[in-house]
Structures are given as structure tokens and as C-alpha cells.
């Protein structure tokens, strides 16, 4: 069977979820929309739209640490990203294949 491959080398999912007031935090009001727009604009300006796709999405989980961005295929989770960080992420992650360590989300350890 032929292996199906994505058209894109990278796929950025940016949480833009908005919860009602007085609920737990959500990425939309904390900058998710401007981050998604910044990724799209930067990729377009750098001619990388054939290599990477940006998809605004609903809740990804770690809302208190948002805005959250997940990059596939390697499933790199970024948290606390700001629009001004997008250029560094594209340069390091897309162009050089190295995730930006200071934004990588550290999942809390669970006890059984």
C-alpha cells in the first residue's frame, strides 16, 4: 500500500479558542488570533506556504499556559508564544529543523 504523505512539511495548529467570561483562561483572548495571523503572514512573505500550513483551532488543552501552538509532524508543543516570537520559530523550526526550546511546553508529570 502506498504511504499517504501530506503536501506540507510542517503544520502549525494555533489555538484561538474563546471561553465565556469567568471561565478558565483561553488562548483566543490571550493572543491566539494575532499569532495565527503572524504565522500566516510570515510564511507568505518568506515564500514558505508550500512547506507549512497554519490552522487556527479550538482548545488544545494547556489553557493556563497559552497561547498554545502545536507543530506537526513531530508534535512539538509551544506555549506562551507572542506574535513577535513567530519569526524566530519559523527561522529555527522551519528553516533549520530545530524547535525553539524556550517556548516548548513542558507537560506536568502525573502520578499514578
Residue pairs with C-beta under 8 A, 6 or more apart in sequence:
6 73
7 50
7 53
8 50
8 51
8 52
8 53
9 51
9 52
9 94
10 51
10 52
10 53
10 71
10 72
10 73
10 93
10 94
11 52
11 53
11 55
11 71
11 72
11 73
12 39
12 52
12 53
12 54
12 55
12 69
12 70
12 71
13 55
13 57
13 60
13 69
13 70
13 71
13 72
14 27
14 32
14 35
14 36
14 39
14 54
14 55
14 56
14 57
14 67
14 68
14 69
15 26
15 27
15 28
15 32
15 56
15 57
15 58
15 59
15 60
15 66
15 67
15 68
15 69
16 27
16 28
16 32
16 33
16 36
16 56
16 57
16 58
17 26
17 27
17 28
17 32
17 57
17 58
17 59
17 60
17 63
18 26
18 28
18 29
19 25
19 26
19 63
24 63
24 64
25 63
25 64
25 66
26 32
26 59
26 63
26 66
27 59
27 60
27 63
27 66
27 67
27 68
30 66
30 67
31 67
31 81
31 82
31 83
32 56
32 66
32 67
33 56
34 83
35 67
35 69
35 81
35 82
35 83
35 86
36 54
36 56
37 83
38 83
38 86
39 54
39 69
39 86
39 90
40 54
42 86
42 87
42 90
43 49
43 51
43 52
43 54
43 90
43 94
46 90
48 90
48 94
51 94
52 90
52 94
60 68
60 70
60 77
61 68
62 68
62 77
62 79
62 105
62 107
65 79
65 80
65 105
66 79
66 80
67 79
67 80
67 81
68 77
68 78
68 79
68 81
68 105
69 77
69 78
69 79
69 81
69 89
70 76
70 77
70 78
71 78
71 93
71 99
74 99
76 93
76 99
76 104
77 104
77 105
77 107
78 89
78 99
78 100
78 103
78 104
78 105
79 103
79 104
79 105
80 103
81 89
81 103
85 100
85 103
88 100
89 100
89 103
92 98
92 99
92 100
93 99
93 100
